Amino acid sequence: MAKVLCVLYDDPTTGYPTSYARDDLPTVPGYPGGQTLPTPKGLGFTPGQLLGSVSGALGLREFLESQGHTLVVTSDKDREGSEFDRELADADIVISQPFWPAYLTAERIARAPKLKLAVTAGIGSDHVDLDAAIEHGVTVAEVTYSNSISVAEHVVMMILSLVRNYLPSHQVVLDGGWNIADCVARAYDVEGMHVGTVAAGRIGAAVLRRLKPFDVHLHYTDRHRLPQEVEEELGLTFHESAADMVPFCDVVTINAPLHPETEGLFGDKLIGSMKRGAYLINTARGKIADRDAVVRALESGQLAGYAGDVWFPQPAPADHPWRTMPHHGMTPHISGSTLSAQARYAAGTREILENWFAGEAIRDEYLIVDGGKLAGAGAHSYSTNK
């Protein structure tokens, strides 16, 4: 029998919900491109429930405990002597979400001799040291595509919010004011702007498709160029690198995974090459953007706005400068954790576990590391230091 250690964010401050704003979720038949939704043998939850917090337990408790496995669920992961560190010593499987990542560092992996599987409930496995996972024979898997559209919708929302100066204007209403000139002095139309994405994988491509009806000029850069028919359909301009692309763009959105080639990519030099007054959106990973370079660019006016929901570390400390810098639209890491997305990534997590316990192959598109090397989606999207 296995010990499964699951690290999830805390329940709502008002307690675990007993009712929800909506009674059901829309039916989504599948993902763009033909990939099927997760196909576990069972669910253990009702779609639309809060599954990503401690009490929700990703709907896994009955499934695991009925088979004799041990499930430990905690939100305590960062402090010295955390429950995560104590329980990790004899854990066989670790499950974590990008929104509340349990950082599986090389040191932690070395202290977990029984660890064989690390599952990301969602997408993005950079909180796992992939080099160490390869060295120690740990399989790393994630629920690819489960919340890609959720993140793409969040990107579009943030672009519109920044460009239209929505958040400060809403604050005027909350404060009882009617200061129209203050609201519109930083408000523009998106129409006609040049918008570029760094990476055009599942999320980046979905952002491009959602922006096309806004009559903008679309740009992208990616290590894998899109098919010519897709470029023609969406009217895309391809650039060999982010450095080549960003000088042309009024809005840049980052949709790339974090790995050695992207860490710190948006520093003073690259941001300085952008148009003055451009907007930068980052729902990918906080470490792709240099923290202090972003602050400097907003304070100087080089950037007109920065929005995203990814930070480093996560959760961000109370004194993180992105909380107080001017003209930002930051949220905690929520873009991929809607109740709709949770139903998919919880189901995908169960599918991965069912395969693992049955000795069956995990879907190739879910694999990041397997057999001592990058595999599946990991081989397509990541690089390592080795």
Phi, psi and omega in degrees: 000152187253151170258121182251121180253117186243124182251115184229162179285164184294158174295164176305151180298336179269003181104161181297134187298142171255348176209166185227163184294331180234156183270344182205176175246146173299151178277125176250117188288333182176182180266153173304140180093352173102351178296136181279157174294165176306144184230062176288162178287338177208171181250302185084010178203166174260122179306134184107349176281159173282109185251340187275357177262173188303313182291331178290326174050029180056020180067021189263345193299308183298318180301311184286313185290331178293339179261007177088003178280158177258129177245121174247123180242129181212157170252355186273105191224343192250332186285162175301128180073028181299159176300324177301313180296320181295317185280340183294333188305325181236025180279140175269326184224136173242131176242133181215160175249149176298335185284336180217066194290136167271104185290107177272083181284170177300322180295317179293318179298321179295334179269007182235074188296337181270351186295125181235342184216128173241120184248129170266116175279087188135208180231147181102104185248028182287348175284354173259131174289102187292326176298316180292322178299318178298314183297322186262006177071029178271127174281134178242129181222154176218166185265075186306136177077353186299325181231021180297315181292324177302315180292318180300319177298320180295321178300312181298319178301316183290323176301310180297319181298317180290308186297321181274001179058041187293311188297313176298326179292322176295323179296326176302317178296314180300327182276002178084012183263182179211045190272079187297316182297322178296323181289314189273351182294344176235021184254134181226168171270145174284330182310130177087351180286160174260120184240129181233146176246134170273103186091133181231047173280216184299314181285310182301317179295322179293324176297313180302315181296323182284337180272337183308317180296348179277004179057050175252168176264123189255134180231156173204158169225143182197150177291341177242109182291141180288157177302150182302323182294328177289318177301317181290319180301317185263356181067044187272145170251122181269140176234144184292334183208166175298322179298325178288327189276315195297332179296342182270349195256141170275331179227133175236130177241133182263121181226036183255152173288158176273123174204178186305331182282339183251344182299127179071015185302314182267083174253195183303320185294309183290317178298324179293340178273353178284161173303141173296130181087013175284166180244141180237127181243131182223098172251017183271278176211141185301323186285355174289333177252135176289120186307307187283332177295322177297314180300313180299319183293324177289320181291327180275344184092000176300318170257136175277339179189154176222131177221151178175179178224020179242139186223170166217129353284176175236128359292151181286141177296160183298334182263013178301129186295342178289346176286332189239359180293155182288153168057044178246163177227045185286146171231161169296167190290089186236350191302325182255015184238034172296162177299329177295313180294322181301321179300323181282315184284335173291319178295320179293323176298317178296320178301315179299315180295318178301315178299315184298311182293330180275358183070025181262158180292136171281143179312137180301322182289346177270343188279138173247310175230134177202141178063030177077023178201165172299141184216162174050232180298331180295319179293332180282324193251335188250163166227161180239177179275000183250000000 
